[in-house]
Amino acid sequence: MREHPAPARSARRPGGRRPGPGRRPRSQIEELQSRLREIETHLEHLAITRKTVTALADRLPAQTSTADRPEHPDYPCILTVFNEATRPLRAREVCEALGREQLPKNIEGTRAKLKRLVKLDVLTEADAGNFTRKQ
């Protein structure tokens, strides 16, 4: 038959006190309460931030939804060209301002983008082929 080693004696703390069974749970409770207070403070800050952002958003003018806006990177560049323009522009001029070669495919692609911006009510076509920023 096999002998089992004798159970180890529990270590005593300095001063002769043994760690009581309730010591560890109490420290865990205190730690959890501290974490709970931190989380509640964080939630309060989030609520304040939400109120602030909502109040600021209410002050912004209504804009077209992002679903209606084209996502192609040329559109912001095209709008920048029109923001700097003092007169209506043709597709060829916009293409040149964007630094594109004056090839028919580039000019027609730019014209299609300008027509799309007219449909989205961002630009207007003053007369055939002349585009300007909507006032």
Backbone torsions as a table, in degrees:
resi	resn	phi	psi	omega
1	MET	NA	144.7	-175.2
2	ARG	-90.1	138.8	179.2
3	GLU	-92.7	140.0	176.7
4	HIS	-95.2	142.9	178.8
5	PRO	-67.0	153.4	180.0
6	ALA	-68.2	142.1	179.5
7	PRO	-63.1	140.7	-179.6
8	ALA	-72.7	143.7	177.6
9	ARG	-77.4	144.7	179.0
10	SER	-72.7	141.2	-178.0
11	ALA	-72.7	142.2	177.2
12	ARG	-94.9	148.5	175.9
13	ARG	-79.6	160.1	174.4
14	PRO	-57.7	139.2	-177.0
15	GLY	95.6	-2.3	175.2
16	GLY	85.0	4.9	-179.7
17	ARG	-91.2	136.9	173.5
18	ARG	-87.1	147.4	174.8
19	PRO	-66.1	121.5	-178.7
20	GLY	-75.0	158.7	-178.9
21	PRO	-65.5	-22.4	-178.2
22	GLY	-89.7	-7.3	-176.5
23	ARG	-64.4	-51.9	-176.1
24	ARG	-64.9	-48.3	177.7
25	PRO	-58.3	-36.4	179.1
26	ARG	-63.9	-43.3	179.9
27	SER	-66.8	-35.2	176.4
28	GLN	-65.6	-41.0	179.0
29	ILE	-62.3	-44.0	179.7
30	GLU	-63.1	-41.7	178.9
31	GLU	-64.0	-44.2	179.5
32	LEU	-65.3	-38.3	177.3
33	GLN	-65.2	-38.6	177.5
34	SER	-63.5	-45.9	177.9
35	ARG	-62.7	-39.1	178.5
36	LEU	-61.9	-42.9	178.0
37	ARG	-61.7	-41.2	178.6
38	GLU	-63.2	-43.4	-179.4
39	ILE	-66.5	-40.8	178.4
40	GLU	-63.7	-39.6	176.5
41	THR	-63.2	-43.5	178.0
42	HIS	-60.9	-42.5	178.4
43	LEU	-63.3	-38.5	176.6
44	GLU	-62.1	-42.4	179.0
45	HIS	-64.7	-39.5	177.4
46	LEU	-63.3	-39.3	178.8
47	ALA	-64.1	-40.8	178.1
48	ILE	-65.2	-42.9	178.8
49	THR	-62.1	-41.6	179.6
50	ARG	-62.1	-43.7	177.9
51	LYS	-61.4	-42.3	-179.5
52	THR	-64.3	-47.2	-179.3
53	VAL	-64.1	-40.9	178.7
54	THR	-63.2	-42.6	178.9
55	ALA	-63.6	-40.4	178.8
56	LEU	-68.6	-38.9	179.6
57	ALA	-65.0	-33.0	178.5
58	ASP	-67.3	-23.6	-179.6
59	ARG	-83.1	-17.9	-178.1
60	LEU	-73.0	144.7	176.4
61	PRO	-69.1	152.0	179.7
62	ALA	-64.8	137.7	179.4
63	GLN	-125.6	162.5	176.1
64	THR	-66.3	148.2	-178.0
65	SER	-66.2	153.3	-178.9
66	THR	-66.9	-21.4	178.1
67	ALA	-67.0	-28.6	-179.9
68	ASP	-82.9	-19.2	-176.8
69	ARG	-81.7	137.5	176.2
70	PRO	-67.7	147.7	-177.7
71	GLU	-99.2	-8.3	-178.1
72	HIS	-62.8	138.3	-177.2
73	PRO	-65.5	-14.6	178.2
74	ASP	-70.3	-28.2	-173.3
75	TYR	-62.0	-47.0	176.5
76	PRO	-61.0	-35.5	178.0
77	CYS	-66.0	-41.8	178.5
78	ILE	-62.1	-43.7	-179.8
79	LEU	-65.5	-33.7	176.4
80	THR	-64.1	-40.9	177.5
81	VAL	-60.1	-43.4	-179.0
82	PHE	-71.7	-30.6	177.0
83	ASN	-65.8	-30.5	-179.4
84	GLU	-90.5	-13.1	-176.3
85	ALA	-77.0	147.4	178.4
86	THR	-108.7	-2.4	-179.5
87	ARG	-147.4	168.0	175.5
88	PRO	-60.9	147.1	-178.3
89	LEU	-120.4	150.3	175.2
90	ARG	-95.4	162.8	-178.6
91	ALA	-58.4	-38.7	179.2
92	ARG	-61.0	-41.3	-179.8
93	GLU	-68.6	-39.1	177.7
94	VAL	-65.4	-42.4	179.1
95	CYS	-60.2	-43.1	178.3
96	GLU	-64.5	-42.4	179.1
97	ALA	-64.1	-28.9	178.6
98	LEU	-82.1	-5.4	178.5
99	GLY	80.6	21.7	179.3
100	ARG	-89.7	149.4	174.9
101	GLU	-63.1	146.7	-178.3
102	GLN	-82.0	57.0	177.3
103	LEU	-96.1	148.3	-179.9
104	PRO	-54.1	-39.0	-178.8
105	LYS	-64.2	-37.0	178.9
106	ASN	-71.7	-42.0	-179.5
107	ILE	-65.8	-43.3	-179.9
108	GLU	-68.3	-36.4	176.0
109	GLY	-64.0	-40.9	177.7
110	THR	-65.9	-42.4	179.2
111	ARG	-60.8	-40.4	178.7
112	ALA	-63.2	-39.5	177.7
113	LYS	-66.3	-39.5	178.4
114	LEU	-64.5	-41.3	177.4
115	LYS	-62.9	-38.4	178.6
116	ARG	-64.3	-40.5	178.1
117	LEU	-66.8	-29.2	174.6
118	VAL	-67.8	-44.6	178.9
119	LYS	-62.1	-33.2	179.6
120	LEU	-83.1	2.2	176.1
121	ASP	67.6	31.7	176.9
122	VAL	-98.4	-40.9	176.5
123	LEU	-114.7	165.2	171.3
124	THR	-125.5	152.4	175.7
125	GLU	-102.2	100.3	-175.0
126	ALA	-57.5	-53.9	170.5
127	ASP	-143.9	175.9	-172.0
128	ALA	-49.8	112.5	174.8
129	GLY	87.8	-5.6	177.7
130	ASN	-106.4	120.3	-176.2
131	PHE	-112.1	145.5	177.8
132	THR	-143.3	161.7	179.2
133	ARG	-71.2	136.9	178.8
134	LYS	-66.9	133.5	-178.5
135	GLN	-85.1	NA	NA
